[in-house]
Amino acid sequence: MFLFDINMPPIHFNKERGSSLRLFTPGPVHVSERILKEMSKPNDTHRSRPYEEMHQQAVEGLQKL
C-alpha cells in the first residue's frame, strides 16, 4: 500500500475543454496550451528506434567537443 493512492486517468487533450493532465508542481503555475498539447503526445522510450537515432546523433556531436 502506498502512502498516497493517486488514481490518474490517461491524458487526453481536448482543444475546447482543455487538458485533463494533472501537474504536481508547486503553487499555481500557468502552463500554456502549446506546452499542454506537446505533453499529451506519446513520447519515445529509450528502447525505441527514434530515441536510438537521436542518441547516436548526440554522441557523435559530443565527440566534436
C-alpha positions as CSV (number, residue, x, y, z in Angstrom):
1,M,0.0,0.0,0.0
2,F,1.3,3.4,-0.9
3,L,1.2,6.5,1.3
4,F,-0.8,8.3,-1.3
5,D,-3.3,6.5,-3.5
6,I,-3.3,8.6,-6.7
7,N,-5.6,7.4,-9.5
8,M,-4.7,9.4,-12.6
9,P,-6.7,8.8,-15.8
10,P,-5.0,8.7,-19.1
11,I,-4.0,12.1,-20.5
12,H,-6.5,13.4,-23.1
13,F,-6.2,16.8,-24.8
14,N,-9.4,18.5,-26.0
15,K,-8.9,21.9,-27.6
16,E,-12.3,23.2,-26.5
17,R,-12.2,21.8,-23.0
18,G,-8.5,21.9,-22.2
19,S,-6.4,19.1,-20.8
20,S,-7.2,16.6,-18.1
21,L,-3.5,16.4,-17.2
22,R,-2.7,16.9,-13.6
23,L,0.6,18.6,-12.9
24,F,2.0,18.2,-9.4
25,T,4.1,21.4,-9.5
26,P,4.4,23.8,-6.5
27,G,1.9,26.6,-6.4
28,P,-0.5,27.9,-9.0
29,V,1.5,27.7,-12.3
30,H,0.2,28.7,-15.7
31,V,1.1,26.2,-18.4
32,S,0.4,27.3,-21.9
33,E,-1.9,25.4,-24.2
34,R,1.1,24.7,-26.5
35,I,3.0,23.0,-23.7
36,L,0.0,21.0,-22.6
37,K,-0.6,19.8,-26.1
38,E,3.0,18.7,-26.5
39,M,3.0,16.9,-23.1
40,S,-0.1,15.0,-24.1
41,K,1.7,13.4,-27.1
42,P,3.2,9.9,-26.6
43,N,6.9,10.0,-26.2
44,D,9.7,7.7,-27.4
45,T,11.3,5.5,-24.8
46,H,15.0,4.8,-24.5
47,R,14.4,1.5,-26.3
48,S,12.7,2.9,-29.4
49,R,14.3,3.4,-32.8
50,P,13.8,7.2,-32.9
51,Y,15.4,7.6,-29.5
52,E,18.3,5.4,-30.5
53,E,18.9,7.6,-33.6
54,M,18.7,10.8,-31.6
55,H,21.1,9.4,-29.0
56,Q,23.6,8.4,-31.7
57,Q,23.5,11.9,-33.2
58,A,24.1,13.4,-29.7
59,V,27.0,11.1,-29.1
60,E,28.6,12.0,-32.4
61,G,28.1,15.7,-31.8
62,L,29.6,15.5,-28.3
63,Q,32.7,13.8,-29.7
64,K,33.4,17.1,-31.6
65,L,33.7,18.9,-28.3
